[in-house]
Amino acid sequence: MTQKKNVTFDDIAKYTNFSKTTISRYFNNPDSLTLKNQEIIAQALIDLDYKENKVARILANGKTEFIGIIIPNLILHYYSEMLSQILATYEKFGYKFLVFAGNEQEETERRYIQELLAYKIEGLIILSHTIPSDELAELPIPIVAIEREDKHICSVNSDNYSGGWQAAGLLHRQNCDMLLHINSPSAPSVPAYGRIQGFLDYCKGHQLKHQLILREMNSAHESIQAHLTETLTEIEQNYKGLRKGIFISNDTQANVLLNLLFRKYGRLPEDILLVGFDNSPVSREAVIPISTVGQQIDKLAYEAVSLLVEQMNERKKRRPAPLTEPVHKIIPTVLYERDTTASLANLLHSSTFLF
């Protein structure tokens, strides 16, 4: 059986009576051709059963259609869900992704970025926090950050301040005597700091008893569990007899805390209410569904890729007009009230308790 011959630009040119230069322009800069000529060439590709040679195209124009992603880890459910949503944008934008997990190692991430540049990525989406934005802004490609320090680069972030306010408001409405927020120490320049500020401003504005508990927790499950075990012991000792509303910085940690409570009591105690942050799948799949402030991860991912594609497309124009300053998009948060902030009567109807 004879092997079918690959259709070349020369074959298309002869079939359409256009020059090879015109055919090349169709693939690399279609807007430079009239709509009628674009339609003629498009039909010729169908007639000739043309199969694009991606490698040849990359060698010809240097455009790989690859986007790099640097993500801190895949342990936190938020990051794995975010990555899934970013990858899903391929159907809309047609860009492929090269992904590295930096594991919070600054020099490792610098090495990964150089590796991505060697693969001729056209843009970079970065979620890790290790490399400052002024350094990232010096890279020769467009960059969009998600939920990290972003003074010198474009970004897409949740309205974290509103999220902290919403969480405190929910616990207040549930008549908690003491509101607590568990988080890791962070600088005000990091978007997630808004969760702390929103919580504090709500509590102070409504003259509520509250405490901010800052503990440095890395992404390892053992570290999270150890710190939260110690924190839970302190909370129960210090606020015995009070109805305690706990707002914790992400759903992964909220789930660990919930599991600790179930192991100790066989249920969620009546005097503890719990709110997470992210609306990642673990909040819905926990032993009982966790109330959470949703980040609308699908919208964050879509807007990040969309903003990056806009910049990459601008660079492909004959006379590009690059951004004069970074663009920062804010996505509203959505409050999801579930069983961990429900009344005891509702929980008895909706949950199975272990004794």
ZAGU-211512 format. One line per field, with one value per residue (C-alpha): residue number from 1; residue in one letter; chain; x, y, z. Coordinates in pm, 1 decimal. Layout:
<nodes>
seq: NUM; ...
type: A; ...
mol: A; ...
x: X; ...
y: Y; ...
z: Z; ...
</nodes>
This chain:
<nodes>
seq: 1; 2; 3; 4; 5; 6; 7; 8; 9; 10; 11; 12; 13; 14; 15; 16; 17; 18; 19; 20; 21; 22; 23; 24; 25; 26; 27; 28; 29; 30; 31; 32; 33; 34; 35; 36; 37; 38; 39; 40; 41; 42; 43; 44; 45; 46; 47; 48; 49; 50; 51; 52; 53; 54; 55; 56; 57; 58; 59; 60; 61; 62; 63; 64; 65; 66; 67; 68; 69; 70; 71; 72; 73; 74; 75; 76; 77; 78; 79; 80; 81; 82; 83; 84; 85; 86; 87; 88; 89; 90; 91; 92; 93; 94; 95; 96; 97; 98; 99; 100; 101; 102; 103; 104; 105; 106; 107; 108; 109; 110; 111; 112; 113; 114; 115; 116; 117; 118; 119; 120; 121; 122; 123; 124; 125; 126; 127; 128; 129; 130; 131; 132; 133; 134; 135; 136; 137; 138; 139; 140; 141; 142; 143; 144; 145; 146; 147; 148; 149; 150; 151; 152; 153; 154; 155; 156; 157; 158; 159; 160; 161; 162; 163; 164; 165; 166; 167; 168; 169; 170; 171; 172; 173; 174; 175; 176; 177; 178; 179; 180; 181; 182; 183; 184; 185; 186; 187; 188; 189; 190; 191; 192; 193; 194; 195; 196; 197; 198; 199; 200; 201; 202; 203; 204; 205; 206; 207; 208; 209; 210; 211; 212; 213; 214; 215; 216; 217; 218; 219; 220; 221; 222; 223; 224; 225; 226; 227; 228; 229; 230; 231; 232; 233; 234; 235; 236; 237; 238; 239; 240; 241; 242; 243; 244; 245; 246; 247; 248; 249; 250; 251; 252; 253; 254; 255; 256; 257; 258; 259; 260; 261; 262; 263; 264; 265; 266; 267; 268; 269; 270; 271; 272; 273; 274; 275; 276; 277; 278; 279; 280; 281; 282; 283; 284; 285; 286; 287; 288; 289; 290; 291; 292; 293; 294; 295; 296; 297; 298; 299; 300; 301; 302; 303; 304; 305; 306; 307; 308; 309; 310; 311; 312; 313; 314; 315; 316; 317; 318; 319; 320; 321; 322; 323; 324; 325; 326; 327; 328; 329; 330; 331; 332; 333; 334; 335; 336; 337; 338; 339; 340; 341; 342; 343; 344; 345; 346; 347; 348; 349; 350; 351; 352; 353; 354; 355
type: M; T; Q; K; K; N; V; T; F; D; D; I; A; K; Y; T; N; F; S; K; T; T; I; S; R; Y; F; N; N; P; D; S; L; T; L; K; N; Q; E; I; I; A; Q; A; L; I; D; L; D; Y; K; E; N; K; V; A; R; I; L; A; N; G; K; T; E; F; I; G; I; I; I; P; N; L; I; L; H; Y; Y; S; E; M; L; S; Q; I; L; A; T; Y; E; K; F; G; Y; K; F; L; V; F; A; G; N; E; Q; E; E; T; E; R; R; Y; I; Q; E; L; L; A; Y; K; I; E; G; L; I; I; L; S; H; T; I; P; S; D; E; L; A; E; L; P; I; P; I; V; A; I; E; R; E; D; K; H; I; C; S; V; N; S; D; N; Y; S; G; G; W; Q; A; A; G; L; L; H; R; Q; N; C; D; M; L; L; H; I; N; S; P; S; A; P; S; V; P; A; Y; G; R; I; Q; G; F; L; D; Y; C; K; G; H; Q; L; K; H; Q; L; I; L; R; E; M; N; S; A; H; E; S; I; Q; A; H; L; T; E; T; L; T; E; I; E; Q; N; Y; K; G; L; R; K; G; I; F; I; S; N; D; T; Q; A; N; V; L; L; N; L; L; F; R; K; Y; G; R; L; P; E; D; I; L; L; V; G; F; D; N; S; P; V; S; R; E; A; V; I; P; I; S; T; V; G; Q; Q; I; D; K; L; A; Y; E; A; V; S; L; L; V; E; Q; M; N; E; R; K; K; R; R; P; A; P; L; T; E; P; V; H; K; I; I; P; T; V; L; Y; E; R; D; T; T; A; S; L; A; N; L; L; H; S; S; T; F; L; F
mol: A; A; A; A; A; A; A; A; A; A; A; A; A; A; A; A; A; A; A; A; A; A; A; A; A; A; A; A; A; A; A; A; A; A; A; A; A; A; A; A; A; A; A; A; A; A; A; A; A; A; A; A; A; A; A; A; A; A; A; A; A; A; A; A; A; A; A; A; A; A; A; A; A; A; A; A; A; A; A; A; A; A; A; A; A; A; A; A; A; A; A; A; A; A; A; A; A; A; A; A; A; A; A; A; A; A; A; A; A; A; A; A; A; A; A; A; A; A; A; A; A; A; A; A; A; A; A; A; A; A; A; A; A; A; A; A; A; A; A; A; A; A; A; A; A; A; A; A; A; A; A; A; A; A; A; A; A; A; A; A; A; A; A; A; A; A; A; A; A; A; A; A; A; A; A; A; A; A; A; A; A; A; A; A; A; A; A; A; A; A; A; A; A; A; A; A; A; A; A; A; A; A; A; A; A; A; A; A; A; A; A; A; A; A; A; A; A; A; A; A; A; A; A; A; A; A; A; A; A; A; A; A; A; A; A; A; A; A; A; A; A; A; A; A; A; A; A; A; A; A; A; A; A; A; A; A; A; A; A; A; A; A; A; A; A; A; A; A; A; A; A; A; A; A; A; A; A; A; A; A; A; A; A; A; A; A; A; A; A; A; A; A; A; A; A; A; A; A; A; A; A; A; A; A; A; A; A; A; A; A; A; A; A; A; A; A; A; A; A; A; A; A; A; A; A; A; A; A; A; A; A; A; A; A; A; A; A; A; A; A; A; A; A; A; A; A; A; A; A; A; A; A; A; A; A
x: 0.0; 154.2; 191.3; -19.3; 184.9; 169.9; 9.6; 256.4; 221.5; 336.6; 45.8; -202.5; -53.9; -87.6; -444.7; -557.3; -335.2; -198.8; 169.4; 334.4; 379.0; 1.2; -53.2; 200.9; 21.7; -304.4; -152.1; 55.4; -141.0; -484.4; -617.1; -374.7; -583.3; -928.6; -1215.8; -1278.7; -919.1; -931.2; -1243.3; -1078.6; -775.0; -987.5; -1188.0; -868.3; -745.2; -1063.6; -1042.6; -679.0; -730.7; -452.2; -305.8; -111.0; 249.5; 275.7; 652.3; 710.0; 486.7; 675.8; 1005.9; 867.9; 717.7; 853.6; 502.1; 452.9; 99.2; 232.7; 158.4; 366.7; 216.2; 402.3; 184.0; 293.8; 166.5; -117.2; -179.8; -421.4; -747.1; -770.4; -461.3; -561.9; -906.5; -753.1; -519.0; -809.1; -1006.0; -707.1; -649.6; -1018.0; -973.0; -796.0; -1131.2; -1184.9; -838.1; -643.5; -333.3; -155.0; 8.4; 341.1; 304.9; 559.8; 490.1; 745.3; 682.8; 767.3; 1136.1; 1250.5; 1559.9; 1374.7; 1105.3; 1364.8; 1508.3; 1161.2; 1096.8; 1420.6; 1316.4; 978.6; 1144.5; 1366.6; 1046.7; 945.8; 630.7; 432.7; 306.6; 315.3; 48.6; 195.3; 25.9; 332.8; 449.0; 825.5; 951.9; 865.5; 662.3; 931.2; 1161.1; 886.6; 808.7; 1158.5; 1083.7; 1040.4; 683.9; 341.4; 260.5; -62.6; -67.3; -350.4; -386.1; -29.7; 169.2; 112.8; 236.6; 435.6; 244.1; -113.9; -335.4; -675.1; -778.2; -1081.9; -1237.6; -1067.6; -1167.9; -1533.5; -1483.6; -1345.7; -1634.3; -1889.2; -1743.0; -1750.1; -2102.3; -2228.1; -2081.5; -2224.6; -2572.4; -2542.5; -2506.2; -2148.1; -2006.0; -1647.5; -1523.2; -1181.6; -985.4; -705.0; -457.7; -89.0; 109.1; 110.9; 208.6; -60.5; 69.5; -59.9; -425.9; -519.2; -436.0; -772.5; -941.5; -774.2; -856.2; -1217.3; -1268.5; -1107.7; -1297.8; -1631.2; -1562.2; -1439.9; -1722.1; -1981.3; -1792.2; -1763.6; -1526.4; -1269.7; -919.6; -679.2; -468.1; -169.7; 34.7; 293.8; 158.8; 323.4; 130.5; 215.6; -83.7; 116.2; 213.7; -142.8; -279.6; -19.0; -74.8; -453.0; -451.0; -258.0; -481.8; -801.1; -677.8; -604.2; -942.7; -1134.1; -935.8; -958.2; -1322.3; -1492.1; -1869.7; -1879.2; -2031.4; -1724.3; -1730.2; -1411.3; -1319.4; -1018.9; -818.2; -887.2; -1109.6; -826.2; -745.0; -1115.1; -1154.9; -857.2; -1004.5; -1345.4; -1189.2; -1007.6; -1338.4; -1510.3; -1228.8; -1254.6; -1633.5; -1785.4; -1962.0; -1930.2; -1982.0; -2283.3; -2066.1; -1834.2; -1927.7; -1686.1; -1638.1; -1368.2; -1252.5; -1228.0; -1536.9; -1300.5; -1451.8; -1336.1; -1579.3; -1870.2; -1723.8; -1625.8; -1778.2; -2041.7; -2049.5; -1844.5; -1973.9; -1729.0; -1657.8; -1639.7; -1367.2; -1542.0; -1232.3; -1369.4; -1399.8; -1056.1; -899.6; -1089.7; -1017.6; -647.0; -608.4; -820.6; -610.7; -290.0; -415.5; -506.1; -146.9; 0.2; -221.8; -122.7; 244.6; 170.7; 43.2; 260.2; 243.7; 178.2; 59.5; 186.1; 24.6; 157.3; 68.2; -52.7; -420.4; -577.4; -914.8; -1123.4; -1373.3; -1654.7; -1676.1; -1991.2; -2095.1; -2210.4; -2393.4; -2373.3; -2392.0; -2096.0; -2284.4; -2630.5; -2824.9; -2800.7; -3164.0; -3088.3; -2775.6; -2970.0; -3199.3; -2928.7; -2620.9; -2517.3; -2335.5; -2073.3; -2062.0
y: 0.0; 332.1; 607.8; 915.6; 1222.2; 1517.2; 1825.8; 2117.0; 2493.6; 2449.2; 2210.6; 2457.2; 2743.0; 2550.0; 2443.7; 2800.6; 2988.5; 3193.8; 3240.1; 3044.0; 3377.4; 3427.8; 3077.1; 3144.6; 3469.7; 3274.7; 3061.4; 3326.2; 3648.7; 3571.3; 3923.2; 4048.7; 3868.8; 3956.8; 3750.8; 3607.9; 3485.4; 3337.1; 3141.7; 3015.3; 2886.4; 2737.0; 2539.3; 2424.2; 2280.9; 2075.8; 1962.1; 1858.4; 1697.8; 1914.5; 1808.3; 2082.9; 2007.5; 2175.6; 2130.3; 2291.0; 2581.1; 2640.4; 2637.3; 2879.7; 3146.5; 3071.0; 3055.6; 2738.2; 2800.5; 2692.2; 2867.0; 2791.8; 2746.1; 2763.3; 2632.8; 2599.9; 2245.2; 2006.2; 1914.2; 2197.6; 2122.3; 2483.4; 2450.7; 2120.2; 2260.0; 2579.9; 2380.3; 2169.3; 2482.5; 2643.3; 2331.4; 2331.4; 2664.3; 2482.2; 2434.0; 2811.6; 2951.9; 2662.9; 2703.8; 2407.2; 2415.3; 2314.2; 2282.0; 2284.9; 2256.2; 2472.7; 2343.5; 2689.1; 2659.0; 2991.7; 2872.7; 2566.8; 2791.5; 3013.6; 2703.1; 2594.1; 2932.6; 2910.1; 2562.4; 2696.4; 2982.6; 2727.8; 2563.8; 2902.2; 2948.6; 3253.3; 3347.0; 3247.1; 3201.5; 3202.6; 3114.2; 3061.9; 3333.7; 3287.7; 3517.0; 3889.4; 4051.7; 4306.6; 4019.5; 3842.8; 4165.7; 4152.3; 3828.4; 3865.2; 3727.6; 3835.5; 3714.8; 3689.5; 3611.3; 3451.9; 3529.2; 3642.1; 3966.6; 4147.7; 4506.3; 4484.3; 4218.4; 4162.9; 3956.5; 3806.0; 3781.2; 3709.7; 3986.6; 3849.1; 4142.5; 4086.8; 3714.6; 3778.0; 4013.9; 3755.6; 3479.4; 3695.1; 3808.7; 3451.5; 3351.9; 3668.1; 3586.7; 3241.3; 3408.0; 3305.6; 3446.2; 3440.8; 3474.7; 3332.4; 3346.5; 3094.2; 3188.7; 3194.4; 3517.4; 3717.2; 4061.1; 4316.7; 4305.8; 3947.6; 3941.9; 3674.2; 3924.4; 4078.2; 3782.9; 3884.0; 4252.4; 4189.2; 3963.3; 4212.5; 4511.7; 4333.0; 4224.6; 4567.1; 4746.0; 4529.2; 4530.4; 4151.2; 3946.2; 3803.0; 3661.6; 3634.0; 3315.1; 3323.4; 3005.0; 2924.4; 2605.9; 2453.6; 2246.6; 1904.9; 1730.4; 1630.8; 1993.0; 2119.9; 1849.9; 1912.1; 2288.6; 2259.3; 1999.4; 2244.2; 2534.6; 2341.5; 2253.4; 2620.0; 2735.0; 2482.3; 2567.9; 2946.2; 2972.5; 2692.3; 2738.5; 2992.7; 2941.1; 2961.2; 3062.3; 2959.5; 3105.2; 2922.4; 3034.6; 2748.9; 2444.3; 2192.2; 2316.0; 2341.9; 1975.9; 1874.1; 2064.7; 1905.5; 1558.7; 1631.6; 1726.8; 1411.7; 1192.2; 1354.0; 1382.8; 1168.4; 1478.9; 1855.3; 1995.2; 2219.2; 2505.8; 2514.6; 2654.5; 2638.3; 2837.8; 2766.5; 2954.2; 2843.3; 2629.7; 2362.4; 2010.4; 1901.5; 2148.3; 1959.5; 1610.6; 1641.8; 1420.4; 1692.8; 1972.2; 2273.5; 2628.5; 2828.5; 3151.9; 3052.1; 3198.6; 3110.8; 2921.0; 2861.7; 3236.4; 3309.3; 3053.5; 3172.4; 3540.6; 3469.5; 3282.3; 3539.0; 3828.7; 3648.1; 3563.3; 3929.2; 4029.2; 3748.0; 3838.2; 4202.9; 4107.4; 3930.7; 4247.6; 4445.2; 4745.3; 4609.6; 4841.5; 4685.5; 4765.8; 5077.3; 4940.7; 4607.4; 4513.8; 4376.4; 4201.5; 4125.5; 3838.4; 3854.6; 3584.4; 3381.7; 3261.6; 2897.6; 2813.7; 2441.3; 2207.4; 2338.8; 2660.9; 2503.7; 2479.2; 2155.1; 2073.6; 2093.6; 1881.4; 1606.4; 1585.6; 1603.3; 1424.6; 1090.3; 1118.7; 872.3; 758.8
z: 0.0; -106.6; 148.7; 85.5; -12.3; 226.3; 73.7; 62.5; 28.9; -330.7; -397.4; -249.1; -450.6; -776.9; -693.7; -615.0; -863.2; -573.1; -489.0; -209.2; -30.4; -32.0; 105.1; 378.8; 466.9; 500.3; 777.0; 950.8; 900.1; 749.6; 811.2; 545.7; 279.2; 155.3; 291.8; -55.8; -89.7; 259.6; 160.8; -161.4; 27.9; 306.6; 50.6; -120.6; 210.0; 231.3; -132.4; -99.5; 245.2; 387.7; 723.1; 895.2; 989.3; 1327.2; 1351.7; 1013.6; 1106.2; 1430.7; 1244.9; 986.5; 1213.8; 1560.2; 1708.7; 1911.7; 2044.2; 2384.5; 2713.2; 3021.4; 3367.0; 3698.3; 3979.5; 4345.4; 4398.3; 4324.3; 4688.4; 4758.8; 4580.6; 4466.7; 4247.9; 4091.9; 4009.5; 3870.4; 3648.7; 3522.6; 3432.2; 3256.1; 3046.6; 2951.1; 2767.5; 2482.6; 2308.0; 2304.3; 2241.7; 2085.1; 2301.4; 2457.1; 2799.8; 2952.4; 3329.4; 3611.1; 3984.7; 4164.3; 4518.4; 4656.2; 4555.4; 4411.6; 4223.3; 4096.0; 3950.9; 3784.3; 3620.7; 3509.7; 3352.3; 3153.5; 3040.5; 2926.9; 2737.2; 2562.2; 2436.8; 2288.7; 2493.0; 2380.7; 2726.3; 3093.1; 3361.0; 3709.3; 4038.6; 4256.5; 4494.9; 4506.9; 4227.9; 4261.7; 3985.9; 3895.6; 3801.1; 3605.7; 3416.8; 3264.9; 3080.7; 2702.0; 2696.1; 2824.0; 3176.8; 3372.7; 3744.7; 3939.1; 4311.5; 4380.2; 4413.8; 4084.4; 4099.5; 3775.2; 3577.4; 3466.0; 3691.7; 3756.5; 4121.3; 4332.7; 4538.0; 4847.3; 5068.2; 4990.1; 5057.2; 5406.4; 5475.0; 5352.5; 5571.4; 5883.9; 5801.0; 5772.2; 6108.7; 6264.6; 6132.2; 6288.2; 6630.6; 6700.2; 7021.5; 6897.5; 6539.3; 6446.6; 6123.7; 6060.9; 5789.6; 5703.3; 5747.7; 5424.9; 5302.8; 5212.7; 4853.7; 4816.6; 4703.4; 4959.1; 5234.9; 5149.7; 5321.9; 5647.6; 5606.4; 5508.2; 5811.1; 6049.7; 5912.4; 5944.1; 6301.0; 6407.9; 6228.3; 6404.8; 6737.6; 6745.3; 6958.6; 6721.3; 6690.7; 6400.4; 6415.3; 6180.9; 6143.3; 5878.2; 5716.0; 5412.3; 5160.1; 5308.6; 5465.1; 5774.3; 5839.1; 5795.0; 6025.7; 6296.5; 6300.8; 6295.4; 6574.4; 6792.4; 6686.5; 6761.3; 7110.0; 7181.9; 7052.0; 7261.3; 7574.6; 7532.4; 7428.8; 7619.9; 7639.2; 7354.1; 7010.6; 6787.9; 6420.2; 6238.6; 5898.9; 5751.2; 5450.7; 5207.7; 5163.4; 5191.2; 5541.0; 5626.7; 5533.2; 5749.0; 6043.9; 5988.3; 5982.8; 6311.1; 6469.9; 6343.4; 6471.4; 6814.0; 6850.5; 6573.8; 6450.5; 6408.4; 6759.7; 6806.5; 6930.8; 6625.0; 6283.5; 5991.4; 5670.4; 5410.1; 5101.5; 4734.1; 4661.8; 4536.0; 4499.1; 4845.9; 5004.4; 4849.4; 4893.4; 5262.2; 5531.5; 5552.9; 5291.3; 5399.3; 5378.1; 5172.6; 4989.2; 4623.5; 4403.9; 4075.3; 3967.3; 3617.3; 3558.3; 3704.9; 3470.3; 3163.2; 3223.2; 3285.1; 2956.2; 2772.2; 2902.9; 2808.3; 2457.1; 2400.7; 2473.3; 2262.9; 1968.0; 1999.1; 1965.8; 1636.7; 1468.7; 1228.5; 1458.8; 1809.1; 2083.1; 2406.3; 2739.5; 2908.7; 3253.7; 3392.8; 3374.2; 3693.1; 3674.3; 3982.0; 3990.5; 4252.8; 4519.0; 4589.0; 4935.1; 4960.9; 5282.4; 5358.8; 5655.9; 5855.1; 5929.4; 5957.2; 6281.4; 6478.9; 6394.9; 6022.5; 6060.6; 6239.0; 5938.9; 5671.2; 5811.6; 5950.6; 6282.3; 6399.1; 6764.0
</nodes>
